[in-house]
Amino acid sequence: MPQLSEIMANKENTENHISSRMEQIHINDNNSDQSWKSKLKIPAKDHRYKTTDVTDTKGNEFEDYCLRRPLLMGIFEKGWEKPSPIQEASIPIALAGRDILARAKNGTGKTGAYTIPILERIDPEKNALQALIIVPTRELALQTSQICIELGKHLNVKVMVTTGGTNLKDDIVRLYDPVHIIVATPGRIVDLMNKDLVKTTSCKILVLDEADKLLSQDFKGMLDSIISFLPREPQILLYSATFPLTVEEFMKKHLNNPYEINLMDELTLKGVTQYYAFVQERQKVHCLNTLFSKLQINQSIIFCNSTQRVELLAKKITELGCYSCFYIHARMDQQHRNRVFHDFRQGLGRNLVCSDLFTRGIDIQAVNVVINFDFPKHAETYLHRIGRSGRYGHLGIAINLITYDDRFSLHKIEQELATEIKPIPKVINKELYVAEFSPENIEEQQQNGGGGESKIHNNSNNMNSSGNVNNNNNNNNISNTTSSNNNNK
């Protein structure tokens, strides 16, 4: 085992080399032709205020990493302007070929931290699998593969997603064509490997996203099986918000002198305000109805502790008659789950009731309210649930409905996460969870003739006008809310 002094020296040498290389690249880039940027189809700029979770950077640009221009085009056309702290720390190290053990908060750009270096290192001319990304849920696999496709759309890189619950024959047919990157859930990729349907001789990069979940009892032994099919000593990039003992054991067994990144100065997102309300079990639906009427919800996710309670609560919300509601849980067939996931992402529904299926990595930036209808028993579950709001430095609130039996879990989770969950006030300040322009963006918006606000207003109306899933009353409520929101701005 290498001594601590050796590890620190190697880390310092790597950082110094990368720093000097980036400085040289930046100087050369200043003299290069920048006209290609003016031809890009860049989406409207996000003028919402962002917290230091994503703005506390070193000031680097994506161009500083000597990325191929087609990849830079995909990055900018996705609306990504500058790297977040986890991307700044991870991208140059991954490009250098080092193993990485990275810990960062939910919703701070971890997916971009590994997809960008992967796409940079893929050789599109080589018709072979070159990178494998493993995630714990089907919905996260679909989301991650879509990000790879969007970032790499100018690179001619072929991305395939394969998950359980889908037709194995379809995967077999798709594997006849060249595939450079596979995004998969553990069970399905192990099945394909055991059947010798995936050729891994050229697969040099393995990514484990939400590694703590992948190394839990749910997937026991699967990652060891996957690694056994790969060439000797692949580059392993391991990302997670929490690192239990199983992650440390896996690191010692499989990672080669990994570069360790820890950006967790605190566990919870700075932009998420947490509240609790003491209620009796029979009062929960009434309390939820009150929250719906009082809060300025863009989109909300409501968590229950079982699939049966998910369906029951969704039915109760629908019976209230004024609110659109989707629901999703693990026992639904995959096609139905995909449809609900897609429609909610597109803003076709305002509220989503779900089980813990939706706690891992799902990134829907319109969500500004999370409600724990059933309070979780474990701090890790709580952390991932509330991380569905306040994505990428934006604002959000998490409201927990606490019964008498939950009081010990509430205290325990506060202690384990070193966070404060406050009693819910009679009136919640909208500034805590309703998007506002940052001072810099207000000035920029004024210089552009107010175009930014107009675009955001129109986008909100488009999303909300399609939210009449159950009845027209919901559309009226959301429209009034949106109008009030923009007037306050």
N, C-alpha and C positions, 0 to 999 in steps of 0.2 A: 504494500500500500504506500503511495507517495506521502511524504511528510507535508504538514500544513504549510511550511515555508515554501516548498516546491510548488504547491498548488497556487499559493498567492503570487509567487514569482511568475508562473505561467500565465495567470490571469492578467497580471500587470503588463507583461510583454504583449499579450494578445491585444489588450486595450490600446497600448501605445502604438502598435503597428497599424491597427484599424484607424486610430485617430489621425496619424500622419498620412495614411492613404486617402482618407476622406478629405483632408485639407487639400491634398494635391488635386484630387478629382474636382473639388469645388472651384479651385482656381482655374482649371482647364474649362470647366463648364461655363464660367462667366464669359469666356471668349467664344463659346459655341453658338450655333444658330438656334434661336429660341422661337422661330416663327411657327414651328409645328404646333405649339401650344394653342395658337390662335384658331386653329382649325378643329380643335376638339369639341365634342358635344358634351359640355360640362353641365350637370344639373344645377338648378337654382341653389345658391349658397344657403346653408343652414345658419340663420341669424340668432338662434336661441343661445341663451347664456350657457356656458359650460364651466364645470368645476375644475379644480386643480388635479383631479384624478386623471384628466386627459390633457390639461393645458400646461402642467408643470414639466416642460420638456427642456432639452438642451438647445433648442432652436434649429435642429437639423431639418433638411428638406429631403424628400424622396430621391431627388436627383443626386444627392450626396453619396448614395450607395452604389453608384456606377451601374445602375440597372439598365437593361435593354430598353430602347425607346418604345417598342410596342408594349412592353409591360407598363412603363410609365403612362402611356396613353390610357391603358385600361384602368390604372389607379386613379388618374385624374377624372376620367369619364364616369367613374363610380362615385365621384364627389368627395373623395378623400384628398384633403388639402395638404396636411402635414402629418408626419408620424406621431403617434401617441408615445408616452413614456415606455410602455412595454415593447412597442415596435422599435423605438430607438435603441433599446437595450438588446433586443433579440435579433433583428435583421442582419446587422454586420457579422455577428458571431455565427449565425446559421450559414451565411454565405461563405464563411471561412471554413466550414465543414466540421465545426465542433459540436459535440453533444451538448444539449441544453436542458437544464432543470429550472423551469421558470414558474414563479408564483406571482400572480397579479389578480386584482379584483375582477369580478364579473363585469362585463360591459365596458372594458377599457381598451379593446382592440387586440385581444389575444389571437383571434383568427387571422387577422392581417399580419400578425407577427410571424406566423409560420407559412402562410400561403404565398406571401411575396417572395421570400427566399427560395421556396420550392419551385415556383414558376420561373424564377431567374435561372435556376440550375437545370431545368428540364431541357433536354435536347429534342426538339420536335422532329428532327430528321431521323431519330432513332425510334423505330416502331416497337417499343418494349415498355413494360411497366417500370417506371423509375421512382415513384414515390407512393407511399401508402399512408393514408390518414385514417386513424381509428377513432370513432366517437361512440358514446354509449347509447344514443337514442336515434330512432329513424328520422325524426323531425330535424334533429341537429345535423344528421348526415345530409339531408336534402338541402338545408340552409348552407352548409359548408361547401357542398359541391357547386351550388349556384354562385357563391362568392368566387370560387376558383374559375368558373366559366366566365364570369363577368370581368374579372381582373385579367384573364388570359385570352380575351376574345381576339386580340390582334396577334397572338403568338402561334396560332394553329396547334394548340395543345389540346389533346383529347382527354376529357374527364368523365369518369364513370362513377355512379353511385350505386351501391348494392346493400340492401338491408333485408332483415328477416321480414316475413309477412308478404313478400312479393314472389312472383313466379320465378323459380330457379331457372326454368327453360329460357326465359327472357334474358337473364344474365349470361347464360351460356352462349346464346346467339350474339349478344353484344361483345363478348370476349373474342369472337372471331375477327373483329375489327381492331386496329391498333388502339391501345389505351396507354396513356402516359401516367395518369394519376387515378388512383382508386380511392374513393371515400366510402368507408364501410362501417357497419356495426360488427362487433367481434364474432358473434355466432355465424353469420352468413359468410364472412371471409374465411373463417376456419373451415367451413363446409366446402367452399370452393377450392381451397388449398388441398384438403384431404382427397378431393376428387381429381386432383391434378389439373384443374381447369384454369388456374392462374399461374403464369410463368413468372417467377420472382428473381431470376438470375441477375437481372439488371436493376433491381429495386435497391437503391442505395440510401433512401431516406424513409424513416418511419416516424410518424407523428402520433402522439397519444394526447388527445384533447380531453379535458375533464378527467385527468389521469386518476384522481382519487376514486371516482366512480368505476372506471375501468378495472381498477385493482381491488375492487370490493368483492365480496362473496358471490355477487350476482354473476361475475364473469371469471370466477376462480380458474386459473390455469390456462385460460384462453390466450393471454398475451405471450406466455411462454411458448405455446404452440405456434403462434404467428411468427415469433422471432426465429423459431427453429427452421422455418421454411425460407428465411431470408439469407442472402449472402453473409459471410462472416463479417462481424463488426460494422453493421450499417450505422449511419448517423441517426441518432435517436433524439427527437425533440419532444420534451415532456412538459405539458402545460396544465396548470390547475390553480384554483383559488385556495384550496386547502390541501395540506400534505400530511395525511395520517402515516402511521408507522409502515404500512404496506408499501407506500411510495418510496420510503427510504430503503427498504429491503430490496425493492426492484432496482433502484438506482445502483446499489452496490453490486448487484448481480449482473446487470446488463449494460450500464452506461460507462463509457470510457472517459475518465477525467472530465466530467461534465462542467460546463460553465454555469454557475448558479446565479440566477436573477431572483431577487426578492423585492418587490415593490409594495409589499403589504405593511405600510406604516400603521394601518388600522384595517380591520376586516370588512367593515361595511362601507358602502359608497357614500361619499360626502354629500351628494345631492339628494339622498333619500332620507326623509324625516319619518320617524317611527312612532306610532301611537298604539295604545291598547284601550279597549273598552270592556269593562266587566259586565257580562250579561248572563242571564239564565239561558239554557239550551233552547227553550221554547220561544225566547225573545229574539233569536238570531235573525230570522227572516225579516221581522219588523225592523230591527236595527239596520239590516242591509238595505231595506227599502228607504229608510231615512237617509242613509249615506248617499244612495243614488240621487235622491232629491236635493241634497244639500251640496254635494261635491261638484266641481267643474271637471267632469271626466272626459278625457279625450278617448282613451280606451282603458279598460281595466281587466285584470286577471284575478279570478277568485279561486282560492285553493281549498279543496276538501281532502280529508284523509283516506277516503275510500272511493272506489268507482261507483258503488251504490249511492253514496251521498252526492256525488257529482251529478248523476242523472236526476236524483230527487230534487236537488237545489235548482238545477236548470229548469225543471218543470215548475217549481214554485215561482221563480223569477218571471217565467213566461205568463203564469196565471195572474201576476200583478198587472199585466196588460199595458204597461207603458215603456217597457225596456226590451231592446233586442238582446238576444242571448244565444251564444253557441256553447257547446260543451265538447270535451275531448278527454278520453282516458285510454289506458293500454288495452282494454278488452274490445275496443271497437276494431272493425276490420281496417286494414291498411288504407284501402282506397277512400273510405269515409274519413279517416284521420287526415289523409293528405288534403282532401277537399276542405275540411274545417280549418286546417292550418293555413292553407292558401287564402281562403276567404277572409279569415281574421287578419292576416298580414295585409291584405288589400283594403282593409277598413270597411268591410261589408257588415261587420257587427261591432257593437260597442263594448260588449262584455263577454268574457270567456270564462266558463267554469271548468276547472280541470283538476286532475290529480297531480302527483309529483312528476308525472311524465313530462311536464312542461317547465321543470325547474332548471334544466341543464342547457345553458348556452343559447337558448332561444332569444333572438334579438329582434324585437319589434319596438322601434323607437317611439311609436305613437303612444305606447303604454305609459301613463303617468300615475296610475293608481293600482296598487296590489292590496288585496284584502285576504287575510287568512281567516276564512269562515270557520275552519277547524285549525286550531293552533298545533304546530308540529311538535314532536317530542324531542327532536335532535337539533342542535345548533347548526350543524352543516346544512340540513334541510331548510331551516329558516333562512340562513344566509343566501342560499341559492334562490329561494322563493322571492325574497324582497329585491333581489338583484334583477328581476324582470322589469322593474321600473328604474328610472334614473339611468338609462343606458347611455353610454358614451358621454358621461359628464353632464347629462341633462338632469332636470329636477323631477322628483317624484315623491310619493308618500306610500307608506305601508301601514295598514290599519289591521290590528289583531283583535278578534272577538274572543275574549277570555272568559271561560267558565270557572267555577270554584275549583274544579279538578285540574285546571290548567295553571293555577297560580304558582306551583312549584316549578313547572317547566319554564314559565316566564322568567322567574328569578334565575334559574340555572342558565338559560340562554343568554340573558344579560351579562352574567358573570363570565361565561365562556367566550363570548364575543367582545367583551369589554366595551359594551355599547349601552346606551340609555334608551329605553322604550318608555315614552312619556304617556301619562293619562290623556285621553283625547279631550281637547277643549270644546267648549260649546260652539265656537266658530273657528274653523281652520283657515289661516291666512293663505289666500290663493297664491301669494308670491312664493310659497314653499313648494308648489308642485305644478303651477301653470307657467308655461314658457314665457320668458321675457327676453327682450333684446339686450345683449351686453352693451356697455357704453361704446366700445370700439365699433360694434356693428351698427349701432344707431347712427353714428357719424357717417359710416360708409353708406348706409341706406339713404341718408339724406343727400349725400353726394350723387347717388344714383337715381335721384328723383323719386324715392319711396318705392322702388320696384320690389325690394325684398319683402316688404310687408304685404304688398299686393299678391305676390306669389304664394306666401304662406297662407293668406286668407283664402285664396282660391283653392289651394290644396286641401285646407281644412273643410271647406264646403263640399269639395268633391267627395272626400272620404265620408263625411257625415251624411250627405244626401243619399248615399248608397246604404246607410245603416238601417233602413226600414225593413229589417228581416221579418219582424212579426206584425207590425202595424205602422200606420202613418203617424201616430202620436209620438213615437220615438224620434222620428225625423224632425218634428217640430221642436221637441225638447233640445235636441242636439244643435239644431240651427240657432236657437236662441242663445244657447251657451256659447257657441262660436262667435256670434255677433258681440256678445258681452265681452268676450276675451279680447277681441281685436279693438274694441272701443277703449278698453283699459290701456292698451298699448299706445 
